[in-house]
Amino acid sequence: MQQGQPSRTALGAARARAFHQTEDAPHIFADPLAVTIAGAATAAVASTERPDDDGIPAEARLFLAMRHRFAEDALAKAAGGIRQVVVLGAGLDTFAYRNPYPDLTVFEVDHPATQAWKRDRLADAGIAVPAELRFVPVDFETGTLAEGLAAVGFSRTEPAFFLWLGVVQYLTPDAVEATLRYIVEHGAAAQVVFDYSEPPSALPAPHQPMVEALAQVMERLGEPWLSLFTVDDITAKLQTIGFDEIEDLDWRQMIARYAPDSPAADLVGGHVLRAAHTGHVEVLAP
Ligand SMILES: C[S@@+](CC[C@H](N)C(=O)[O-])C[C@H]1O[C@@H](n2cnc3c(N)ncnc32)[C@H](O)[C@@H]1O
């Protein structure tokens, strides 16, 4: 991320979700606030810097729609047993503002510059901030999630669900590992849904140029991909850290589940994954 600047990829992701609401078929992920927040965010960017809608490849929009659908379906299944949801690297995600579950506190964690920018955009858009939402400004590279969440009343002894979409790629491996450890060391059942990309070198040769091109776009936006994983690497890491349940969908499995008739090109390399630790490991001091 560029020093002191809000995330540009957060804007891109929000615009992709907005575009998906009105233009894409099949319609996979319903987000009634996506168009409003993306509109306010786009208006706040200098007109010379506004991204072009056509610049968001259809496959990337489809991937975003499928990852959010997977995540919110998993959350819906868990919702009866949890009262805490943490949106890590929230960007312009709108779950907190359309949260349908009574008694669920949402903690939005993000880089301080992105979070401050989002709060201004929420005000521009007239989107009300629910009383049960807590903002947690944290830089995953320099700050600690534990301190940030403890300061706003997050309980380490009650079950929690973590959404971590579109973030892992942009963090250093150390920051990814520290966050996973924080989740697994939760003192009650915890689940996390995140997406990751495989390194181009692990993909079949015909798919490498598209993934390399996407990586170059992120680099130009000042948010290079820093952590990519093969399936074996991420599975081993999660198991070593202590997760005891892993559900990992690759592009083909996502397409089969959500868009079986889609003509979209095969975006090999993108995965969405749910990992849980169902037992109590150790209650750590915040
Ligand atoms: C591609 S956006 C995804 C935003 C949102 N989760 C979504 O799906 O639209 C990446 C997000 O990661 C956040 N991020 C990147 N590096 C970060 C860091 N070091 N600490 C905290 N957040 C970070 C950015 O602020 C941004 O909100």
The ligand as a MOL file (V3000), in Angstrom:
LIG
                    3D

  0  0  0     0  0            999 V3000
M  V30 BEGIN CTAB
M  V30 COUNTS 27 29 0 0 0
M  V30 BEGIN ATOM
M  V30 1 C -8.2550 -5.6870 -2.4850 0
M  V30 2 S -8.7180 -4.7800 -1.0710 0 CHG=1
M  V30 3 C -9.9890 -5.8760 -0.4500 0
M  V30 4 C -10.9760 -5.1340 0.3770 0
M  V30 5 C -12.2090 -5.9440 0.7890 0
M  V30 6 N -11.8820 -7.0240 1.6710 0
M  V30 7 C -12.9570 -6.4290 -0.4190 0
M  V30 8 O -13.0980 -7.6550 -0.5870 0
M  V30 9 O -13.4050 -5.6060 -1.1920 0 CHG=-1
M  V30 10 C -7.3560 -5.0290 0.0380 0
M  V30 11 C -7.5990 -4.5400 1.4560 0
M  V30 12 O -6.4920 -4.9440 2.2680 0
M  V30 13 C -6.1480 -3.8680 3.1050 0
M  V30 14 N -4.7280 -3.9860 3.4560 0
M  V30 15 C -3.6910 -4.1510 2.6080 0
M  V30 16 N -2.5350 -4.1400 3.3010 0
M  V30 17 C -2.8770 -3.9560 4.6120 0
M  V30 18 C -2.1440 -3.8520 5.8250 0
M  V30 19 N -0.8130 -3.9230 5.8450 0
M  V30 20 N -2.8340 -3.6730 6.9700 0
M  V30 21 C -4.1750 -3.5790 6.9700 0
M  V30 22 N -4.9340 -3.6950 5.8590 0
M  V30 23 C -4.2780 -3.8710 4.7010 0
M  V30 24 C -6.4270 -2.6400 2.2880 0
M  V30 25 O -6.5550 -1.4790 3.1020 0
M  V30 26 C -7.7080 -3.0380 1.5760 0
M  V30 27 O -8.8390 -2.6970 2.3360 0
M  V30 END ATOM
M  V30 BEGIN BOND
M  V30 1 1 1 2
M  V30 2 1 2 3
M  V30 3 1 2 10
M  V30 4 1 3 4
M  V30 5 1 4 5
M  V30 6 1 5 6
M  V30 7 1 5 7
M  V30 8 2 7 8
M  V30 9 1 7 9
M  V30 10 1 10 11
M  V30 11 1 11 12
M  V30 12 1 11 26
M  V30 13 1 12 13
M  V30 14 1 13 14
M  V30 15 1 13 24
M  V30 16 1 14 15
M  V30 17 1 14 23
M  V30 18 2 15 16
M  V30 19 1 16 17
M  V30 20 1 17 18
M  V30 21 2 17 23
M  V30 22 1 18 19
M  V30 23 2 18 20
M  V30 24 1 20 21
M  V30 25 2 21 22
M  V30 26 1 22 23
M  V30 27 1 24 25
M  V30 28 1 24 26
M  V30 29 1 26 27
M  V30 END BOND
M  V30 END CTAB
M  END
